């Protein structure tokens, strides 16, 4: 007669108990109701286009009108999709914790320019996607005026991006006007002259030429007398008084 291997039996019993406790804990966790919502914004709490209250309401709407529901009834993927579809949100990550807290980490879209045409106003992000204006915050970005077709839009968005990415240009260029011909005129924050940019081609070269001109001309008091600064020609800058 074989002797009973109590060591193996003990291990099996321990395993059974662990599986039971894990299953029971998971069951209790799934039945637990959400007790709180924590909303955080990547990059800090300043300059928010979309507020905590707005995000909270979006979550509530997509949870059937109430945040006091069981964790097992929360579809985190659907919540993320719903918030990612919001025009002011670039990316949203949602997760729940064991204690019943729902967490939403929000990354806002970043406007690089404000488009104005008659009564139509909205921001554009770095991909050329429209962002509605916010009652909560107004971004300090250049104003883009004029009309252009979708085929040429990428070129104008490229120009806006290059201005936004450069600290000097971002602070000093306040306006971007698109003429019916498709040519562009830029306006300066500190001086009254017009910057004749031409079509949005050779963008980096033209902007580099303008910066080089400015660094040289700002040392000369005559810069205040210029009416036009023409950077259309990539090999030179032509000024008119």
LINJOUR-V350970 format. One record per residue. N is the residue number from 1. RES is the residue in one letter. PSI is psi in radians with two decimals (999 if undefined). D_CENTER is the distance of its C-alpha to the mean C-alpha in Angstrom with 2 decimals. Layout:
# LINJOUR-V350970
n;res;psi;d_center
N;RES;PSI;D_CENTER
N;RES;PSI;D_CENTER
This chain:
# LINJOUR-V350970
n;res;psi;d_center
1;X;2.23;74.97
2;X;2.49;71.51
3;X;2.60;70.26
4;X;2.27;67.03
5;X;1.59;64.06
6;X;-0.45;62.69
7;X;-0.77;59.97
8;X;-0.69;58.39
9;X;-0.70;58.82
10;X;-0.74;57.13
11;X;-0.70;54.13
12;X;-0.74;53.88
13;X;-0.73;54.11
14;X;-0.73;51.41
15;X;-0.75;49.15
16;X;-0.76;49.90
17;X;-0.72;49.19
18;X;-0.74;45.85
19;X;-0.72;44.80
20;X;-0.79;45.97
21;X;-0.68;44.12
22;X;-0.77;40.88
23;X;-0.73;41.27
24;X;-0.73;42.19
25;X;-0.75;39.24
26;X;-0.70;36.80
27;X;-0.80;38.50
28;X;-0.68;38.30
29;X;-0.72;34.62
30;X;-0.57;33.79
31;X;-0.23;35.87
32;X;2.44;34.21
33;X;2.65;32.19
34;X;2.27;28.73
35;X;-0.30;29.52
36;X;2.83;26.19
37;X;2.21;22.42
38;X;2.12;20.25
39;X;2.21;16.59
40;X;2.63;14.58
41;X;2.22;11.12
42;X;2.26;10.06
43;X;-0.01;10.55
44;X;3.09;13.00
45;X;0.06;13.97
46;X;2.76;13.71
47;X;0.86;11.72
48;X;2.15;10.70
49;X;-0.57;9.92
50;X;2.23;11.12
51;X;2.96;14.21
52;X;-0.72;16.15
53;X;-0.71;18.62
54;X;-0.76;16.37
55;X;-0.73;15.22
56;X;-0.74;18.90
57;X;-0.64;20.09
58;X;-0.75;17.96
59;X;-0.78;19.48
60;X;-0.75;22.85
61;X;-0.69;22.80
62;X;0.02;22.17
63;X;0.36;24.88
64;X;0.30;27.49
65;X;0.02;27.23
66;X;2.52;28.02
67;X;-0.09;26.61
68;X;1.17;30.17
69;X;2.91;30.64
70;X;2.56;31.89
71;X;-0.59;29.61
72;X;-0.31;31.25
73;X;-0.03;30.00
74;X;2.11;26.30
75;X;1.67;24.56
76;X;-0.65;21.56
77;X;-0.73;20.43
78;X;-0.66;20.64
79;X;-0.78;18.70
80;X;-0.76;15.77
81;X;-0.76;16.06
82;X;-0.76;16.29
83;X;-0.60;13.18
84;X;-0.37;11.12
85;X;-0.16;12.61
86;X;2.42;11.25
87;X;-0.25;9.52
88;X;-0.05;7.13
89;X;2.19;6.41
90;X;-0.78;4.85
91;X;2.51;7.98
92;X;2.33;10.96
93;X;2.20;14.17
94;X;2.35;17.29
95;X;2.78;20.73
96;X;2.67;23.99
97;X;2.91;26.48
98;X;-0.58;30.25
99;X;0.03;30.87
100;X;0.32;29.07
101;X;2.37;25.71
102;X;2.19;22.59
103;X;2.33;19.47
104;X;2.05;15.84
105;X;2.07;13.18
106;X;2.33;9.72
107;X;2.06;6.31
108;X;2.74;4.10
109;X;2.65;1.67
110;X;1.97;3.38
111;X;2.44;6.76
112;X;-0.25;9.51
113;X;2.67;12.36
114;X;2.12;13.96
115;X;2.29;16.29
116;X;2.17;19.64
117;X;1.79;22.59
118;X;-2.17;25.28
119;X;0.02;24.01
120;X;2.17;20.84
121;X;2.33;17.69
122;X;2.90;13.98
123;X;2.83;10.92
124;X;2.43;9.96
125;X;-3.05;6.92
126;X;-0.16;8.42
127;X;0.03;9.97
128;X;0.25;11.49
129;X;2.40;10.14
130;X;2.42;10.99
131;X;2.18;9.16
132;X;2.68;12.09
133;X;2.68;13.16
134;X;2.45;13.28
135;X;-0.25;16.68
136;X;-0.53;15.44
137;X;2.50;13.77
138;X;2.11;13.93
139;X;2.46;11.88
140;X;1.53;14.47
141;X;2.83;13.78
142;X;2.69;16.53
143;X;2.21;17.91
144;X;2.15;18.40
145;X;2.73;21.64
146;X;3.11;23.87
147;X;2.62;23.84
148;X;2.65;23.42
149;X;2.89;23.85
150;X;-0.55;21.48
151;X;-0.55;23.47
152;X;-0.09;22.70
153;X;-0.72;19.08
154;X;-0.63;17.88
155;X;-0.69;20.07
156;X;-0.61;18.65
157;X;-0.66;15.01
158;X;-0.77;16.44
159;X;-0.80;18.06
160;X;-0.69;15.02
161;X;-0.77;13.23
162;X;-0.65;16.46
163;X;-0.76;16.71
164;X;-0.63;13.30
165;X;-0.35;14.06
166;X;2.14;17.51
167;X;-0.75;18.22
168;X;-0.88;21.31
169;X;-0.67;20.05
170;X;-0.64;16.92
171;X;-0.47;19.44
172;X;-0.35;22.16
173;X;2.07;20.98
174;X;-0.33;20.51
175;X;2.55;21.20
176;X;1.89;21.07
177;X;2.19;23.80
178;X;2.07;24.55
179;X;2.83;28.29
180;X;-0.49;30.06
181;X;-0.22;31.16
182;X;-0.18;27.62
183;X;2.79;28.10
184;X;2.43;25.68
185;X;2.23;26.61
186;X;2.62;24.50
187;X;2.55;25.32
188;X;2.59;25.60
189;X;-0.68;24.94
190;X;-0.20;28.30
191;X;2.72;30.61
192;X;-0.09;31.87
193;X;2.71;32.18
194;X;2.44;30.32
195;X;1.86;28.75
196;X;1.83;30.02
197;X;-0.50;27.56
198;X;-2.82;28.96
199;X;2.62;27.31
200;X;1.14;23.95
201;X;2.72;25.84
202;X;0.74;26.51
203;X;-0.88;23.38
204;X;-0.72;23.31
205;X;-0.79;27.07
206;X;-0.73;27.14
207;X;-0.65;24.52
208;X;-0.72;26.45
209;X;-0.71;29.62
210;X;-0.73;28.31
211;X;-0.71;27.31
212;X;-0.72;30.75
213;X;-0.83;32.44
214;X;-0.80;30.78
215;X;-0.56;31.66
216;X;-0.79;35.22
217;X;-0.49;35.61
218;X;-0.36;34.22
219;X;-0.26;37.33
220;X;2.21;39.45
221;X;-0.26;39.87
222;X;-0.24;40.35
223;X;-0.49;36.59
224;X;-0.28;36.83
225;X;-0.14;39.25
226;X;2.40;37.11
227;X;-0.57;36.24
228;X;2.50;34.45
229;X;1.95;32.88
230;X;2.06;32.94
231;X;0.31;30.94
232;X;-0.62;31.58
233;X;2.05;34.10
234;X;-0.27;32.52
235;X;-0.13;35.66
236;X;2.83;36.08
237;X;2.19;34.79
238;X;2.18;37.07
239;X;2.58;37.29
240;X;2.31;39.16
241;X;999;40.64
